[in-house]
Amino acid sequence: MVFFTMQRANHIDALSGQLFDMVVIGGGATGAGTALDAASRGYKVLLLEKNDFGAATSSKSTKLIHGGVRYLEQAFKKLSVGQYRMVKKALHERTTLLRLAPHITQPLQLITPCRTWLEACYYYVGLKLYDFISGKSHIGKSRWMSQQQALQALPALAAQKMVAAVAYYDGQLDDSRYNLALIQTAQQYGAICINHISVTALQKNETGKITGLHCSDTLTGNSYTLATKVVINATGPFADHIRLMANKQLTPRIRVSKGVHMVLPRTVWPGQSAMLIPKTADGRIIFAIPYKQHLLIGTTDEEDNLTEKAFGPSTKDVQYLLQYLNDYLQHPVTENEVLAGFGGQRPLVQQAGSNSTKDLIRDHEIEIDAPSGLISVLGGKWTTYRLMAKDAVDAAGNMLGTPRACITATLSLVGSQQYNSTTVINQVDFLPDFIVQHLLKTYGDQSIVIIQLARQQPALAALILPGLPYTYAELQYVVSKEMAFTIEDVISRRWGVDLLNWEMAIELAKPVGKWMGEYMQWTTQQEARYTTEYMQQIQLLIQQSRL
């Protein structure tokens, strides 16, 4: 078994004097997938991420691997071939994503409650079509459910709110961990991937073609000048910034849609199935999804101004989501029960005649700027990251004159390459089962490294906080082997706590900050400042949701 280590210092040292075939800007799903695709084809690849891997949009999704039932409905209502093709591609990719990382993905049953028999027939036909389009890649067949069957699956629902229901299947993923697995696997194939590196300028030759870039290490302040044959812009909502850096004459193409989610305690939602609320006054749909012992509700869809600041639901957003959720529940949920929330910005490609972001197609586009040679990946969604990466690397390979075939459809990701939960569990007799299960569902086959750390150093087997599965062995692992350099890197992206429970994230901040301070040799002042800044960031999210 290969145990994987990400050493940032070693990767920075490896930058000196290299000429890269491709530099990928952006460490979200698209950039990570692109780096893996290019490296697995044998290209010399560098990925640079300004913040942490998956820090923005890619860790703020609805945690679904799906074709998009709303997009299918729009395809037929508006006779949109583009929407139909996007759904078909996504449905076929759905099974691929599940197969590549089984430790952090799973099929999920979603139930659509129907208020009238006509509505039930409409959604039954639509979801059967969803099955048909997926072809052999379906992960579970949709089916009609009586009122009683629906209540057995979703006991929280009020019987009088539906006459029947329709169930269908999509996939679920831990998006930030999947993102990191892509980064790790890209490194396994030789890519250099570095977080907390900001690209400050693009270098060009006398003809205006990009030949390199200037960047700055946001952790140390060090600057670097790097040489490359091709630059791929995979920065999602921030794509226009890099496009205009390459060519000031370009017209902005990205429209940003804000989607926010709120999180409730799992106690309000007995059962393992999710619910699709198919209709809202403004034409959106809302999901209620069990996720990591919590209930995730979302999402909104509103045009927004681009921002790098973290944001969550406002009071208005919370009220909007609760209004539609409570309309189906026996016992309404109150605003005081909201544990946390998070928001992300979707990159939507501007199209002529589109006035609303919810009407824009979520498909992607590969743009090649002829004067500079910049390749930009525009738009797209999590489920189709691999196709986006394939198209970008195809374009780059053609530009280099060395096209090579994509092989990522069959590349298991780090964590799943020798994933066998039974074997690992049988090897552990000194950790509680809830810790072992947490490790398996987070790190897959790499969890053995954490278990060995805890075995060799019993002090590291201690829980950071009672009742939570996080041990100091796991903390040491993510800091030493997963490039987690800030308190937020750990609590938000490696563990996902502040997306699910703000108060718990604040409680974790001090012990995590104290341990990181000792391990990373922060001064007392640095430890206090970093801890306080992180806690204030979470407090601000709490205040914004309760104004």
N, C-alpha and C positions, 0 to 999 in steps of 0.2 A: 504494500500500500504506500502511495506517495503522500507524505504529509507536507502541506504547503505553507511557505513562509513568505510574507511580503515585507521586505526590508527597504524602507524609503531611502535611507542613506546610501545603500548600495546602488540603487537605481539612479540617484542623483550623480554619484561618482561615475556611473557608466555613460553619462551624457557627453563627456569630454571627447572632442575630436570626431564624433560620429556624423555620418551623413545618413539620414533616415530616408527610407522610401516614402513613408507617410507619417505625418504628424496629425493626430486626431485631437481636436480641441473640444473638450466636454467629456465629463465622466459619468453622465447619466446612462440610461439604458441604451440609447442610440450610440453614444460614443464608446461605451464598454463593448457593445456588440460589434461595432465596427473594428475596434482594436483586435478582438478575438478573431473575427473573420479574416482580417488582413494577416495577422500573425500566423494563423493556421494554414494560410496559403503560402507561407514562406517569405513574406515581405518583412523588412526591418521596420518596426513600428514603435512610435512613441505616443502615449496618451497623456495629456495635461488637463487637470481639473482645477479650476480656480478655488473651489471650496473643498468639500469632501465628496467622495464618490456618491452619486445619487442624492446630493444634498437638497436639490430643488424639486422639480416636477416628479422625478422618478421614484421618490420615496413618499409621495403624497397622493398616490392613486387610490382607487376604490378597491384595490387588491384583487381585481378580477382579470382572468385571462378569458377574453370573450370576443365574439364577433360583433356584438352590439345589436340587441333587438330593436332599439330605437332607430338605428341607422337602417335596418332592414325595412321597418315600417315606412320611413321616409323615402326609401328607394322606390317603393311601390306607389305611395301616395303622390310622389312628384315625378314618377317615371325616370328616376335618376340611375343611369347605368353606372356612374362613378360610385354612388353609395353601395349599389349591389356588389360590384367587384371588390370593394373594400371589405364588406362583410364576408364574402366568400373567402378571400385571402386570410382574413383573421380567423375564421372558423377552421381552416386547414392548418394554420399555425398553432392553434390552441393545443392540439394533441402533441405537437412537437415540443412546445414549452413544458408541458406536463412531463413528458418523457425525459427531457434533458436534466431535470432537477427534481426528482420525486420527493426528496426530503423537505423541500420548502414549497411544494405545490400539492394540490389535491382537487379532484372533481367536487363540485358543489351543486346541490339541488336548490333551485330557486322556485318559489311558488308565487303565482300571480292570482290573488283573490279577485273574483269577478262579481259585480253587483247585479247583473242581469244575465238572463240566458243568452241574449243576443251578444253581449260582451264576451261571455264565456266561449261561445262558438267562434267569435272573431279571433280571440287570442289562441284558441286551440288550433285553428287553421294556420295562423301566423307562425306559431311555434313548431308545428309540423313541417312547415316550409323551412324554418331554421334548421331542423334536423336534416331535411332533404339536401339543403345547400352544403351542409357539412360532409355529406357523403360517407365514405368509409371512416372518416376521422371523427365521427360522433363519439361522445363520451358517456352518453346516456340518453335514452329516448324520452321525448316529452310525453305527457299523459294527462288525461282528464282526471280530476279529483272531485269526488262528491264533497259536499259541505262537511260531512263528518270526517272524511279522510283528511281534509285540509286542517281541521281543528286538531286532529291527532298529531299531525306533523308540526303545526304551529299553534300550541295551546293558548298563546297570548291573544289570539285574534278573537273578535266578537262575532258570534254566529250570525247575528242580524245584519252584518255588513257585507255578506256574500251569499250567493246561491250555489256557487261551485267555485272551483279553482283549476288552474292549469299549471302543471309542474314541468320544468325543463332543466337542463344541466349546462353549466359553464365551468370554468376552472377558477381556482383561487391560488394566489401566490403571496409570499412575503416579499414585497417588491424591493425593499432596500437590501435584503440578504441575496435575492436573485441578482440584483445589480452587482453586488460585491463578488458573487460567484463568477459572473462574466469577467470581471476584472482579474480575478485570481486565475481563471482558465486562460485568459489572454497572456498573462505572465508565464503560465506554464508552457506556452508555445513560443516564448521568447520576447514578447512585447514588454516594453518599459512603460509602466503606468504610475504616475505620480500625482498625488492630491496636494492641495494647497499651493498650486503654482498658477500664477496669473499671466496670461499672454498680454503683453503691453503694446506690441507693435509687430507688423509683418515686414520682413526684409524683401526687397525686390531687386532684380537686375536692371540693366539699362533699357530693356524692352518692356518693363513693367510686370514681369512674371515673378511670382513669389518664389524665393530661394531659401527662405529661412524665417526665423521669428525671434523676437526678444521676449523674455519672460522674467518674472520675479517670484521668488519664494516668499510667500506671505508669512511663513513661520520664522524665517531667519533674516529676511531682507536681502538675501543674495540675488544677484542678477545673472542671467545666462543668455547667450546668443547661440542659437541652434540652426543647423543646416538641414534642409529637407528638399526632396524632389516634389512632393505634393502635400498640401494642407487640406484636411477634411474638417469642415465646420459642422460639429454635431452638438451645438449648444442649445437646442430646443427653443424656448421662448426668447433667448438672447441671440438668436441667429443673425438678426439684422445688424447687431453691433459688430460682429466679425465681418459680415458682408461689406459694411461700409468702411471698415478698417482696410479691407482689400481694395475696394473701389468706391470712392465717394459718389460716383455717378449713379450707383444702383438705387432703385426705388425700394423702399421698405416693403416686405412681403408678409410679415407675421402680424396676425391679430391675436391678442392674448385673451383667453377665457379663464375666468376665476372659478374654480370648483372647490367648495368647502365641505367638510364632513364633521359630524359630531359623534361622540362616543358615549355610550351608556353602559351601565353595569350589566353583566350577562344575566343577572337575576330577573330582569324584565323580559327575558326572551328564552324560555325553556324550549328545548328541541335543537336539532342540528341544522335545520334547513334555513335558507334565506328567503326573503320576500321581495318581490318586485312590485312597487306601486306604479301601475302603468300609466296613470294619467294625473296631471296637475293642471292648474288653471293656465299656466304659461307654456304648456306643451312639453315639459320635461318629464323624466321618470326619476324615481327615487328608489334606492336599494336599502334594505335593512339586512345586514350580513353579520352572522356570528364570526368573530375573528379574535383569536388568542384570548379566550375567556372574556371577551367584551362584545358589545353590539355596535357595529359601525353603521351610521346612517348618512347617506349622501347620494348624489351630490347636487350642488347648485351649479348654475351655468350662466355667468354674467360677464360681459365684456369688461376688461379691467386695464389699468395702466401697469406697465411692466415694473416689477420691484424685485429687489434681492432680499428684502426683509421677510422673515418668517411671519406668517399670519394664520389666524384661525377663524372660526365663525364669529360673526358679530351677533349681537342680541337679535337683530333682524333675521339673520341666517338661522339661528337656533329656533326662533319662533316659526319660521317658514317650514323647517324640517319636522318640527314637532307637530305642527298643524296636520300634516299629511300622515305622519305615523300614527298619531292618536286617533285619527279618523277610523282606523282599523282595529284598535286595541280595546279589550275589555276594561282595562284599568289604565287611564291616561298617564303618561309620563310628564313630570314637571321639569322646568328649567333647572331646578336645584339638583336634579339627578344626573345632569351632564357632567361627565368626568373629565373630558378633554375634547379637543377638536383640532383639525389641521386643514390647511388650504394649499392648493397647488395651482399653477398657471399652465394651461394647455397651450401649446403652440399650434395655431390654426393658420393655414395658408390662405391669404387674401384672394378672393375670387370676385370677378366682376358681377355686380348685381346682388351680392349677399349683404343683407343689412343686419342679420342676427348671427352671433357666433354659434348658436345651437343648430343653425342650418348649414354650417360649413362642413364639408366632407373631412373626416379624420384621416384620410389617406395621406401619403407622403409624396414628396417631389424631390428629385435630385437636380440641383441647379449647378451648372458649370459656368463660371464667369470667364469668358474668353480672354479679356485683357490681362487678368491677374492669374488665372488658372485655379482659383479657389473652387473647391467642390463643397457645396452646402447641402445638408440634409434638412429639408423643411417639412414641418408638420409631422403626421404619424401618431401612433399610439403604442402603448406598452406591448400589446399582443403581437404587433408586427415589427418589433425592433429588429428581428433577425433578417427580415426581407429588406428593411431600410438599410441595414449594414451591408447586405449582399449587393444591393444596387449601388451603394456608395463605393464599395471596394471594386466592383466591376468597372465603374467609371474611372477610378484611380488607376487600376491595372491597365486599362486601355490607354490612359494618358501616358503611363510609363512605357507603353509598348511591350509589356510583359503580362498579358492577361492569363489568369489561372482560375481554375474551377473552385467554387465555394463548396466547403465540406461541413459547414456548421450544423446541418440538420441531423448529423449523427454524432456530434461531439458532446458526450456527457460532461456536465460542469463539475468543477471541484466541489466535493462534498457528497457527490452521488456516484462517483466512479467505482467505488466498492462499498456502496451503501447497503448495510445489512443490519437492521435494527436489532434482530434477535441475537446475533452474535455479540454485538456490543453490550447489550443488556446482560447477557450471561457472564460477561467479564467483570461486571461491577457488583461489588457486595458491600461497599462502604459508603455509598452515597444514596440518599433517599431517591425513590423512583421518580418523583416529580422533577428532580434536578436532571436525572438521566434523560427523561423524556424531553425535557426542554432542550438539552444539548443536542439530542438526535434530530429534533425538528428544526434546529437552528443551524447546526454545523455538519450534519450528516456524518460521513465517515471521518471527518476531521475532529469530531468530538472526542475521539480516543486521545488526542493530544492533551486536551483539557483534563480528561479523566486521569491521565498519567501524571500530569502536573499536581493534581490534588492528591494522588496516591503517594508521590515522592515527597511532597511538602504538605503535611497534614494541615498546617495553618492556612493554606490556600483553599482548603475545602470548606472553610467557614462561609456562611451566608453573609452577604453585605448588609441586607436587611431581612429580618424575620418574615417568613411568608412569601418572599419572592425567590425565584430559582437562581438568582445571580450569585455566584461565588467569586472569591478573589482569584481563583485559578482561571475562571473565564475572563475576568477583567485583565489579568496578565496576558492572556492569549490574544485578546483583541488589540491590546496596545502593542505587544511585541511582534505579532505576526499578521495583523490586519490593518496596519497603518492608521489606527485611531489615535489622533494626537491632541484632541481637545475633549473636554467633558461632553460637549454636544456630540462629537463624533461617536462617543461610546453610547451615551444614554439615548440619543435620537436614532442614529443610523444602525449601529451594531446591534442594539437591543430594541429599539422602537418604543421605548417607554413613554417618552413625552408626547407621542401621538395618541396614546391610549389613556394616560392618567397623569394629569398635571401635578397633582399633589405628591404622587409617588416619585415623579421625576425630581421634584424639589427635595424630597427626602433623600434620594440617592446622591444628589449633587455633592453634599459635603463629604461622605465617606469615599466616594469615587474620586473627588478632587484631592482629598488628602492622600490616598494611595498613589494616584498619578503624580502628585507633587514629589513624593518620595522616590518613586520609580524613575521619573524623568528629570529629577534634580531641579525642580522649580524652586525659586526662592519662596520664603514665607509670604512675601508680598504678592508674588505671581499667583501662588495657590489661592490666596484670599481674593485677588482680583478676578481670576478666571471663574472661581466658584460663584462669586457675587454676580458677575455679568451673566452667567448662565441662568441663575435663579431669577434675576430681574427680567430676563427674556421670557421666562415661563410666566412670571407674575403679570407681565404686560398682556400676554395672550389671555390669561384669566380675566383681567380687567376689561379687555375689549369684548369678551363674550358676555359680560354682565353689566354693560353700561346702562 
